[in-house]
Amino acid sequence: MSNAPLPSSIQKPLDSFYEFLRSERGLSLHTQRNYKLQLTSMAEHLVSLGLKNWSQVDAAWVRQLASKGMRDGMKPSSIATRLSSLRSFFDFLILRGDLQANPAKGVSAPRKQRPLPKNLDVDEVGQLLEVNEDDPLSVRDRAMMELMYGAGLRLAELVSINVKHISMSRGELRVVGKGDKERKVPFSGLAKEWVSNWLKVRGELASPDEPALFVSKLGGRISHRNVQKRMAEWGQKQSVASHISPHKLRHSFATHVLESSGNLRAVQELLGHENISTTQVYTHLDFQHLANAYDKAHPRARKKDKTDKDE
């Protein structure tokens, strides 16, 4: 906290609020002290940005305070507490007739983000995908893993793919993501090769008229749980140190393409994300741009040469 005094136009309303907390609301000394610490800290920051009086403050100023809290490493719960103090202060100013509306009312603290799973490195992905068995279930499993990593699919998207959704000639997949929103996704040369291998043997497992691209040994659409189980088993069988899950393959796809291309917007489009955060807006890129960025960046976008055992 700075030792420099706040301008009287800022400090006097704060002092009136502290007196209100003491005399009208009867708050404990500890709670009063917390209000004072939080509001003084926020006021000092706003004054450093040019604040002259409280009537200047709008939602943008309040969001700036929330952003500063994030930059300073504050927990979302601590930022929420600060914003709550600020809302109470502005309610007091409205009560006095100094403000018409509460600029902090519609601003909330950033939600704590769930940590992403650790992604696989490129070598681990290669180790996982060296599945050379030629029985239909193994071919299916490699095709699923190649496609999930090759196109960055969600588990639900993989399971919901029908044969008609995939164009082998164009290397293009039609995916229905969250909110029933459809997108086109390019997929890598190796994914294309193994999906083609799977289509050749799919009829040995699939029930007549079954539309699903990937089916179980019983002939119907494969379940989410079955995909998770099979991928975990392949991770163990291939001696991959990390636990394998569908989401980890999707996260690895995003990480590897981003590391290679640096094109965050293209990765966002490929993953089917509308926004990375509520405050960022991303340009919609046409499909050909995405396909070109993908072909240049994805580590498995081109088939290996003929000396590789997969050929």
N, C-alpha and C positions, 0 to 999 in steps of 0.2 A: 504494500500500500504506500502511495506517495505521501511525503510530508508536506507538500505544497497544499495550501488551503484551496477548497473549491470556490468558484465564484458564488457570490451571495444569491444570485438568481437560481442557482442549483442547490446550494446548501440549505437555504431557509425553508423551502418546501420539505426537504428531508427532515429537518429538525421538527417541523410541525407534525410530520408523520410519526416520528419517534415518540413525541408527546402523546399523540393519539393512541399509539400502541400501549403506552403506559397507563394513561388515565381512562380511556374509553374501553379498551379491550382487556386490560388487566393482565397482559402477558408477563411471563416470568422474566427476570433479568437476563437469564441465559438466552431465551428466545429473542428478546429485544436486542441483545448483543449480536446475535447471528444476523438479524435483519440489517443492523447497522453495518456490519462487516461486508455483507453481500452487496448492499446498495451503494456503499461508498466505493467499493472496488469497481462496480459497473459504472458509476458516475464518473470516476476518474478516467476510465477508458473512453467514455463518450466525450468528455471534455477534451481529451487529447485528440479526438477526431473532429473537434470544432463545435461541439454542443454549447450553445449559449443559454438556452432555457428549455424547460421540459416540454413546452408546446411544440418544439421542433421534432421531437421523437416520433417516428412512424415505425411500421413493421420492419422496414429494411434496417433501421438502427438496431432493433431488438434481435433480428437474425444475425447481425454482425456480432452482437454479444455472445450468442450461442456458438457462432463459428470460432470466436476467440477462445471460448471454453474448450472446444474440441482441440484446437491447436495447442493449447496449454496442457493437454493431456487429462482434462477433467473427465470424470465418469459421467455418462448420460444422466444418472440419477442426481448428481451434484448440479449439473446444468439445469435440470428440471426444477430443483429447489431454488436456484437463483431466479429463474424465470417466474416462479410462483411468488417470490418476494417482490419482484418488479410489478407483476400484475396487481398485487395488493396495494402497492404504492400508487399505481395509476388509478385504481378504483377510488383511493382516497382523494386524489386530485380531481376526479370527476365529481365526487361528493362535495368538494369545495367549490366546484364550478370553474376550475382552472383548465379542465380538458373536457372535450365533448365525447370522446371514445377512448377505449383502452387499446393502445397499439400493440400490447403484448398478448392480447387475448387469443389471437389466432396462430401464435408462434409456439411450437412445441420443441422440446429437446430432441436431438437426433437419437433414434433408437439404437441400442447396442447391437452391433452386427454379429451374427453367429460366425465363428471362425470357420474358414474354408478348410476342407480336408487337405492334408499335404499331398501335393501332386507327385506323380511318378516322373522321374527324369526320362529322357529319350531312350537311354539304354535299358531301363527297366521295362518300358513299354515294348521295346524290341524283344526282350527276353520273354515277356508275357505272351506276345503274339507269335512266337515260334511254335505254333501248333501244327504238327505235320501228320497227325493221324488222318486217315481218309474215310472213317466211318461217318455216316450222315450226321450224328449228333456232334461230333468234333468239328466237322465242316461248318455246321450251323453256328456253333459257339464261336469259332474264329471269325466267321462272317459278322456275327453280332458285335464282337469286340472291336473288329476293324472298323465297322460302321459307326459304332458309338464314339470311338476315338477319332475316326476320320471325319466325322461330321459334327462332333460336339453335342450329341443328342442327350436329352433327358431320358431317364428310364421309361417313363410313361410314353414318350414319343417313339422310342424304339419299339415298344410292345404294340403300339397302335398302328404301325405301318402296315399297309396292305400292299400286295404285289403291284396293284395298279398305280400306287403312289411313286414308284421308282422308275426312272428312265435310264436304262443302261447305256443307251447310245449317247445321251447328253451328260452322263455322270451327274445326274441331278435328282434330288429327292424332295418330294412335297411333304412337309411336316405340319401337323396341327399341334400347336403348343398350348401354353396356358391361355385361358380365356377363349379357347377355340380359335385362336388367331393362326392363320396359315402363313407359312414362309417357304421359300425355295432354298435348298442348301446344296452346295456342291460337295462331292465326296471323293476321297483320294483314289489313286490308281490301285493301290493294294486293297482298299475296301471294295472297289468295283470288281476286282479280280475274284475276291472271295465271296462276294454276293453272287457273282455269276456261277462260281463253283457250287454254292448252296442251291441255287435255282435248279441246277442239273439233277440234284438228288432230293430236293424237297418233296417230290411226288412219292418217295418211299415212306414218308411219314405223314404228310398232310392228308386230312380227310377230303373226300370229294367236295367241291364247291367251297372249301375253306378259303376266305379271302386274305387271311393274315400272311405276311411275308415270313415271319418266324413262328414255327409251331413246335409243340411239345411232342414227345414220343407217343402221346395218345392221339395226336392228329389235329388238335385244336390250337387256338392262339396260345402262345406261351405266356405264363403268368409273370408278374413282376418278381415274385418271390423266387421262382425257378431261375430267372436270369441272374438275380443276386447270388443265389446258391452256386450256380455253375461258374460264375466269374470268380468267386472266392475259391472254389475248388481248383480252377485253372491256375490261380495265383500260387497256391500251395504246390501244385504239381510242377509248375515251371520254376519253383524255388525263388519266387520274387519275395524280397524281404518285407515289402509293404503289404498290408491287407488290401485286397482288390475289391472295389465296389464300382457300380455303374457311375456314380457321381464323381468318383475319383478319376475315372477315365475322361469324363466331361471336363472336369477342372484341369486335367493335364492338357487336353486339347487347347483350352483357352490360354493356358500359361505358355505353351510351346509356340502357338501361332503369334501371341503377343510379343514374346521374346524375340522371335525371328523377324517380325514385320514392324513392330512398334505402332501398329494401327489399331488403336483401342476401339474406334468406331466400327471398323470392319468386324472385329471380334464380337462386339456387342450385337451386331446384326446377325452374325452367324449363330450366336447362341440364342437368338430370339428374345433378347431383353429390350423392353421399351426404354428403360432408364437405368443408369448405374446409380444415380441418387435422385432425389426429388428436386434437386436444384440444378441439375445438369441436363441440357438438351442436346441430343445427338442428331446429326444430319443423316437422313435416309440415303443410303447408297444403292445404286442400281445393282441388279444381280450380276451383271458381267464384271463390274468392278470388284464385287466380292469374290467371284470365281477366279479372277486374275490374281488378286491379293492372296487368295488361298493357295493357288497353284505355286506361287513363288515362295510362300512361307511355310506351308505344312511339311513337317519332316517325312511324311509318308505319301506325299502327293504324287510322287513319281515311282514307278515300279523299280525295283532293284535290278542291277545288271545281271546278265546271264550266269555270272560266276556265283551268284548267291543261291543258296540251297532252296529258296522259295520258288525260283523260276522253274 
